[in-house]
């Protein structure tokens, strides 16, 4: 794999004992604990685990959660307004707060998805006029961004704006706003509101439309002064793997903005693909969608090629596979686990890729002055000396670290 230069860095470690004496000519071991690069997956099953009331169900989702935590360092939690606040004034804040705190304790970076979207919008908004809807949309952003600050400092601020003004499957409050205020006007309002509540947050615009229409939208909102932290690109491939050529094309076209790129919703199935004549994937309704051993191998291979291709692009900072388990959205065999929690080849591959191929775990030896320069993937590390351990970070901003054993 061609590792971009910005994935790794060096740091000089100065090792001393508690009396201030250098520990020279000694062997030690360093292990990357959390990659700076965000290897993510949807955490919907973890939310079910944290909020399960039935003990048998809780045990089932605990198994999924433990397998999730063995691989990933980055989680997406659902904030779909219609589900999060089905009754006005009674949001499910406590449920998601519980899950966010749990993930934070596990040293997992959490993103909320999304703050504004025409689909899964709260139906009770429809009784209000557009001005009131906008007020309530901004109040919702205030509540979530400020309320979860410190636990969730990354948000998909607005979702699927390219199609938003022409979405006609059903009337909804956000499409009304988009048509009244315009795409740029709406995007700027919601981004400004999110930034006001957390000036250091990572704020994304997110879309499945990777055509020039998305590029045009990005140009217009950036010209309008919208502070976009990263470009979110969905890649739901229920109709077949994009292939390396398309991935590289998408990367080239969106890299021209010079912004970080997050592949926010990646899906590769281990079953028969949805036919090409289906325009809206939501129209594909089946009773079951089986996974097969042969296609599980294909899923694994395609997933590895996609992840390595994306990792080789210096601007890509995060990749999220959408479904951790089969049978989620559209009942697709799109997960790393089957419905019974047994692991698929893609799970084994991903764990090997993240924690071995793209990790730094090695023995080091201090010089006579108790110092050693180490190079590795950026992230959080544990250094072990005998039975003692300490933490340090490799990052461009850190030149040297003193460690006391």
Secondary structure, DSSP 4 states (H G I P E B T S, - for coil): ----GGGEEEEEEEEE-TTS-B--S-EEEEEEEEESSEEEEE-HHHHHHHH--SHHHHHHHHHHHHHHHTT-SEEEEE--HHHHTSSTT---HHHHHHHHHHHHHTT-EEEEEEEE-STT--GGGGGS-HHHHHHHHHHHHHHHHHHTTTT--EEEEEE-HHHHTT--SS--HHHHHHHHH-HHHHHHHHHHHHHHH-TT-EEEEEES--SHHHHHHHHHHHHTT---SEEEEEEEETT----HHHHHHHHHHHHTT-SEEEEEEEEE-SSPPPPTT-SSGGG---S-----HHHHHHHHHHHHHHHHHHHTSTTEEEEEES-SBTTSGGG-S-SSB-TTSPBPHHHHHHHHIIIIIT--EEEEE--TTSEEEEEEESEEEEEEETTEEEEEEE-TT--EEEEE-
